[in-house]
Amino acid sequence: MSEAMLERLWQATLDTLVMVAVSGVISILLGLLLGVALYVTRPDRFLARPLLHGLLGIIVNIGRSIPFIILMVAIVPFTRLLVGSSIGINAAIVPLTVAAIPFVARLVEGSLNEVSPGLIEAAQSMGATAPQIILKVLLPEARGGLITAATITLITLIGYSAMAGAVGAGGLGAIGINYGYNRYDSAVMISTVTIMVVLVQLIQMIGDYLVRKAQHK
């Protein structure tokens, strides 16, 4: 493999990390808020708002049902409005974030559902307010599940970023398609896949480590 191609692979790896990191942080923060809202507004919860819960649920389900490659193309006008372009790393971050938010929200809701209702009832009996229950009971008790949700999200975003490379986002996906597939360069294709596998393994190992630490606190 030429030195120029090695430099392209290195730059593509950095681009992929930037896309995944930025979209991951934004989608995890917004998805966390949406997931908490889904949890607390259920009819049997302490901030029950059935209509709002139903509306949020529909929005999340719609977001999760659209394949990423279609979503990316469908929101091109929105992407251009935000970043002024529909190609490149900055443009890819927009659909990556939009696709991941409902995904994170459902994972967060699932993690919060694992918290014992008795803990919430105990907090309510002691006069805790809704924000106190969320910040001091729900989120701390569900931290292991929330870390797992963040790990799954980042790994999913690596896969999404590869698909985004097919329509001009750059990163490892673009290198794999443009040089590995279109030019039949098996060395580039294998290298691209290997780097992505290593990235996924590293993220999973870090996530597992953080979950173990959270569970021992």
Secondary structure, 3 states (H helix, E strand, C coil): CCHHHHHHHHHHHHHHHHHHHHHHHHHHHHHHHHHHHHHHCCCCCCCCCHHHHHHHHHHHHHHHHCCHHHHHHHCHHHHHHHHCCCCCHHHHHHHHHHHHHHHHHHHHHHHHHCCCHHHHHHHHHCCCCHHHHHHHHHHHHCHHHHHHHHHHHHHHHHHHHHHHHHHCCCHHHHHHHHHHHCCCCHHHHHHHHHHHHHHHHHHHHHHHHHHHHHHCC
